[in-house]
Amino acid sequence: MMGSNLATRGERIRALLEAGLSEPQVEVIDESHLHIGHAGAREGKGHFRAHIVSSSFAGLRPLQRHQLVYRILNEMMQAEIHALNILALTPEEAKASNLQGA
């Protein structure tokens, strides 16, 4: 995994998701500043929002999509991420909801 001095947490989240999913479009938003004083923030962990479009989600229920994302980010979930808000869509779903390009 890339060291924290080489990239921001958001950049590392995006890189891991891009490496672990098929044809992904990933947008990661760091919302940690909105949670200053929150338990996770006091521990140094971040709060993030991820909008992900990938054909890897085809045939998966929402819970399964989230579990896939958590598996890909496992090490970061343990040590660096306190909260992750996930929007996980297939390319078809994104197109239908006008979210193409996440």
VEXPADREN-58330 format. One record per atom (N, C-alpha, C): x, y, z; residue in three letters; residue number from 1. Coordinates in steps of 0.1 Angstrom, whole numbers. Last residue first. Layout:
N
[[X,Y,Z],"ala",NUM]
...
END
This chain:
102
[[-198,97,-121],"ala",102]
[[-198,98,-106],"ala",102]
[[-195,112,-102],"ala",102]
[[-201,93,-146],"gly",101]
[[-189,101,-143],"gly",101]
[[-188,103,-128],"gly",101]
[[-236,96,-145],"gln",100]
[[-225,91,-152],"gln",100]
[[-213,100,-149],"gln",100]
[[-260,101,-133],"leu",99]
[[-248,103,-125],"leu",99]
[[-236,98,-132],"leu",99]
[[-286,97,-143],"asn",98]
[[-278,109,-147],"asn",98]
[[-266,112,-138],"asn",98]
[[-297,74,-139],"ser",97]
[[-300,84,-128],"ser",97]
[[-292,97,-131],"ser",97]
[[-289,60,-161],"ala",96]
[[-303,61,-159],"ala",96]
[[-306,72,-148],"ala",96]
[[-261,59,-156],"lys",95]
[[-267,66,-168],"lys",95]
[[-282,69,-166],"lys",95]
[[-261,44,-133],"ala",94]
[[-256,57,-133],"ala",94]
[[-261,65,-145],"ala",94]
[[-271,19,-143],"glu",93]
[[-278,27,-132],"glu",93]
[[-274,41,-132],"glu",93]
[[-250,13,-161],"glu",92]
[[-264,15,-165],"glu",92]
[[-272,23,-155],"glu",92]
[[-228,10,-144],"pro",91]
[[-228,21,-154],"pro",91]
[[-242,23,-159],"pro",91]
[[-240,5,-110],"thr",90]
[[-235,0,-123],"thr",90]
[[-235,11,-133],"thr",90]
[[-229,22,-80],"leu",89]
[[-239,20,-91],"leu",89]
[[-232,12,-103],"leu",89]
[[-228,32,-48],"ala",88]
[[-222,22,-57],"ala",88]
[[-232,18,-68],"ala",88]
[[-220,53,-25],"leu",87]
[[-230,52,-35],"leu",87]
[[-223,44,-46],"leu",87]
[[-212,53,9],"ile",86]
[[-209,47,-4],"ile",86]
[[-222,49,-12],"ile",86]
[[-193,68,34],"asn",85]
[[-207,68,28],"asn",85]
[[-205,64,14],"asn",85]
[[-175,58,60],"leu",84]
[[-175,58,46],"leu",84]
[[-189,57,41],"leu",84]
[[-156,65,89],"ala",83]
[[-169,64,83],"ala",83]
[[-167,66,67],"ala",83]
[[-129,61,95],"his",82]
[[-139,59,105],"his",82]
[[-152,57,99],"his",82]
[[-99,49,82],"ile",81]
[[-113,54,78],"ile",81]
[[-122,51,90],"ile",81]
[[-75,38,91],"glu",80]
[[-76,52,86],"glu",80]
[[-89,58,83],"glu",80]
[[-76,11,99],"ala",79]
[[-66,20,105],"ala",79]
[[-69,35,102],"ala",79]
[[-95,-5,87],"gln",78]
[[-91,-8,100],"gln",78]
[[-83,3,107],"gln",78]
[[-98,6,62],"met",77]
[[-110,6,71],"met",77]
[[-105,4,85],"met",77]
[[-73,0,51],"met",76]
[[-76,14,54],"met",76]
[[-88,15,63],"met",76]
[[-76,-27,48],"glu",75]
[[-66,-22,56],"glu",75]
[[-68,-8,60],"glu",75]
[[-100,-28,30],"asn",74]
[[-99,-35,43],"asn",74]
[[-89,-28,52],"asn",74]
[[-110,-20,6],"leu",73]
[[-104,-10,14],"leu",73]
[[-100,-15,28],"leu",73]
[[-121,-43,-5],"ile",72]
[[-110,-37,-12],"ile",72]
[[-103,-27,-3],"ile",72]
[[-141,-48,15],"arg",71]
[[-130,-58,13],"arg",71]
[[-118,-51,6],"arg",71]
[[-157,-26,10],"tyr",70]
[[-151,-27,23],"tyr",70]
[[-139,-37,22],"tyr",70]
[[-167,-31,-15],"val",69]
[[-159,-19,-13],"val",69]
[[-151,-21,0],"val",69]
[[-181,-55,-9],"leu",68]
[[-170,-55,-19],"leu",68]
[[-161,-43,-17],"leu",68]
[[-201,-44,8],"gln",67]
[[-191,-54,13],"gln",67]
[[-179,-55,4],"gln",67]
[[-215,-29,-10],"his",66]
[[-208,-22,1],"his",66]
[[-197,-32,6],"his",66]
[[-225,-49,-26],"arg",65]
[[-217,-38,-32],"arg",65]
[[-208,-32,-22],"arg",65]
[[-242,-62,-8],"gln",64]
[[-230,-69,-14],"gln",64]
[[-220,-59,-21],"gln",64]
[[-261,-42,-3],"leu",63]
[[-252,-47,8],"leu",63]
[[-240,-54,2],"leu",63]
[[-273,-40,-29],"pro",62]
[[-266,-29,-23],"pro",62]
[[-256,-34,-12],"pro",62]
[[-266,-70,-48],"arg",61]
[[-275,-62,-41],"arg",61]
[[-267,-51,-34],"arg",61]
[[-252,-75,-81],"leu",60]
[[-250,-75,-66],"leu",60]
[[-261,-66,-60],"leu",60]
[[-254,-73,-108],"gly",59]
[[-259,-85,-102],"gly",59]
[[-258,-86,-87],"gly",59]
[[-226,-52,-111],"ala",58]
[[-237,-58,-118],"ala",58]
[[-241,-71,-111],"ala",58]
[[-203,-41,-100],"phe",57]
[[-215,-42,-91],"phe",57]
[[-227,-49,-98],"phe",57]
[[-184,-40,-119],"ser",56]
[[-183,-50,-109],"ser",56]
[[-195,-52,-100],"ser",56]
[[-188,-18,-134],"ser",55]
[[-195,-30,-139],"ser",55]
[[-194,-41,-129],"ser",55]
[[-192,11,-114],"ser",54]
[[-184,0,-119],"ser",54]
[[-193,-11,-124],"ser",54]
[[-189,41,-98],"val",53]
[[-196,35,-109],"val",53]
[[-187,24,-114],"val",53]
[[-192,56,-67],"ile",52]
[[-184,47,-75],"ile",52]
[[-194,41,-85],"ile",52]
[[-184,80,-44],"his",51]
[[-194,77,-55],"his",51]
[[-187,69,-65],"his",51]
[[-179,82,-10],"ala",50]
[[-174,77,-23],"ala",50]
[[-185,74,-32],"ala",50]
[[-169,102,16],"arg",49]
[[-180,99,8],"arg",49]
[[-174,94,-5],"arg",49]
[[-154,99,49],"phe",48]
[[-153,100,34],"phe",48]
[[-167,97,28],"phe",48]
[[-135,107,76],"his",47]
[[-148,105,72],"his",47]
[[-148,108,57],"his",47]
[[-105,92,93],"gly",46]
[[-113,102,84],"gly",46]
[[-127,97,81],"gly",46]
[[-89,91,125],"lys",45]
[[-95,85,113],"lys",45]
[[-103,95,106],"lys",45]
[[-79,101,148],"gly",44]
[[-72,104,136],"gly",44]
[[-77,97,124],"gly",44]
[[-95,100,170],"glu",43]
[[-86,89,169],"glu",43]
[[-77,91,156],"glu",43]
[[-112,122,166],"arg",42]
[[-102,123,177],"arg",42]
[[-92,112,176],"arg",42]
[[-127,111,146],"ala",41]
[[-118,122,142],"ala",41]
[[-107,123,153],"ala",41]
[[-143,93,160],"gly",40]
[[-133,88,150],"gly",40]
[[-123,98,146],"gly",40]
[[-157,111,177],"ala",39]
[[-149,100,182],"ala",39]
[[-138,95,172],"ala",39]
[[-156,145,167],"his",38]
[[-163,132,167],"his",38]
[[-153,121,171],"his",38]
[[-139,167,164],"gly",37]
[[-144,164,177],"gly",37]
[[-152,151,178],"gly",37]
[[-150,172,131],"ile",36]
[[-140,176,141],"ile",36]
[[-146,174,155],"ile",36]
[[-165,167,108],"his",35]
[[-167,158,120],"his",35]
[[-156,160,131],"his",35]
[[-159,180,86],"leu",34]
[[-173,182,91],"leu",34]
[[-175,174,105],"leu",34]
[[-134,172,79],"his",33]
[[-135,185,85],"his",33]
[[-149,188,91],"his",33]
[[-139,148,65],"ser",32]
[[-134,148,78],"ser",32]
[[-136,161,86],"ser",32]
[[-147,143,40],"glu",31]
[[-156,151,48],"glu",31]
[[-152,152,62],"glu",31]
[[-135,140,9],"asp",30]
[[-130,139,23],"asp",30]
[[-139,149,31],"asp",30]
[[-147,121,-17],"ile",29]
[[-148,134,-10],"ile",29]
[[-145,132,4],"ile",29]
[[-140,105,-47],"val",28]
[[-139,104,-32],"val",28]
[[-139,118,-26],"val",28]
[[-152,89,-74],"glu",27]
[[-150,102,-68],"glu",27]
[[-150,100,-53],"glu",27]
[[-145,67,-101],"val",26]
[[-145,69,-86],"val",26]
[[-143,84,-83],"val",26]
[[-153,43,-122],"gln",25]
[[-153,58,-122],"gln",25]
[[-155,61,-107],"gln",25]
[[-138,12,-133],"pro",24]
[[-144,21,-123],"pro",24]
[[-143,36,-127],"pro",24]
[[-135,-14,-146],"glu",23]
[[-138,-1,-153],"glu",23]
[[-145,9,-144],"glu",23]
[[-138,-34,-118],"ser",22]
[[-138,-34,-133],"ser",22]
[[-143,-20,-138],"ser",22]
[[-117,-28,-89],"leu",21]
[[-130,-29,-96],"leu",21]
[[-128,-28,-111],"leu",21]
[[-92,-23,-78],"gly",20]
[[-99,-35,-74],"gly",20]
[[-113,-37,-81],"gly",20]
[[-81,0,-87],"ala",19]
[[-73,-12,-89],"ala",19]
[[-82,-25,-86],"ala",19]
[[-100,18,-78],"glu",18]
[[-97,17,-92],"glu",18]
[[-89,5,-96],"glu",18]
[[-97,15,-50],"leu",17]
[[-110,11,-57],"leu",17]
[[-108,10,-72],"leu",17]
[[-71,24,-47],"leu",16]
[[-74,10,-43],"leu",16]
[[-87,6,-50],"leu",16]
[[-73,51,-55],"ala",15]
[[-64,42,-62],"ala",15]
[[-67,27,-59],"ala",15]
[[-92,61,-36],"arg",14]
[[-95,61,-51],"arg",14]
[[-86,51,-58],"arg",14]
[[-77,59,-13],"ile",13]
[[-90,52,-14],"ile",13]
[[-93,51,-29],"ile",13]
[[-56,76,-20],"arg",12]
[[-53,62,-18],"arg",12]
[[-66,54,-18],"arg",12]
[[-69,101,-21],"glu",11]
[[-62,96,-33],"glu",11]
[[-60,81,-32],"glu",11]
[[-78,102,6],"gly",10]
[[-88,102,-5],"gly",10]
[[-82,96,-18],"gly",10]
[[-53,104,19],"arg",9]
[[-62,93,21],"arg",9]
[[-72,91,10],"arg",9]
[[-28,116,-4],"thr",8]
[[-38,118,7],"thr",8]
[[-46,105,8],"thr",8]
[[5,101,-8],"ala",7]
[[-8,105,-13],"ala",7]
[[-18,108,-1],"ala",7]
[[29,98,5],"leu",6]
[[29,98,-10],"leu",6]
[[15,102,-15],"leu",6]
[[26,95,32],"asn",5]
[[33,107,27],"asn",5]
[[33,108,12],"asn",5]
[[14,71,36],"ser",4]
[[6,82,37],"ser",4]
[[13,95,32],"ser",4]
[[24,47,10],"gly",3]
[[26,54,23],"gly",3]
[[18,66,24],"gly",3]
[[4,23,-6],"met",2]
[[12,35,-7],"met",2]
[[13,41,7],"met",2]
[[8,-12,0],"met",1]
[[0,0,0],"met",1]
[[9,12,0],"met",1]
END
